[in-house]
Amino acid sequence: MSLQVISLRYDGESKIPDGYTDKEKEEIETTIREFEHQFAFVEEFGESALTIWKRINEERGFKKGKFLIKKYGIEGDDIQAVKRLIEAYIEDDPGRTAKPDIMIKKGKLIIESNGFCPLIISAKILKIDMKYTCPYSTRPYFLAMCRAVNQKVKHKNTKWRAEGEKVCQEVFWIEG
């Protein structure tokens, strides 16, 4: 992992390629700042700090889940309630640039995304190994958000564009 990321922030933001909307550029800049914070932890405490960063994202996700459950009056603790929560998350950000496909198949919630991804773009700009991105940020955040509905929610990333897939696919289900 390159710890020089911290000093690359403004240089990184200046390297955002042309062709993105103002909103997309804003999301890329926000992601670059998130990576800056993440790698500041790593620089100070070593790679074990990634566990702390993951926990921070889990806590943020769980709180966001509780907030959205209350705001949108989501009831129940089944996979349909988890789906409503994810839909509320998307709806709660009308300016969101990427809207994934959300479906339930055979009792499992499947989220697929192949649109704009500020994490992939930011990682490429900053030359960050993708293994230090989603597993410590979006995946723990979303799983914890879903666990605000039901603590028995499980998750598996089945496809990841960072590994050459055409879509990112996340599968959620309720254990037992």
Helices and strands as residue ranges (DSSP letters): H 5-14, H 22-45, H 49-72, H 79-91, E 101-105, E 108-113, H 118-126, G 130-132, G 134-136, H 138-147, E 153-159, G 161-163, E 168-174
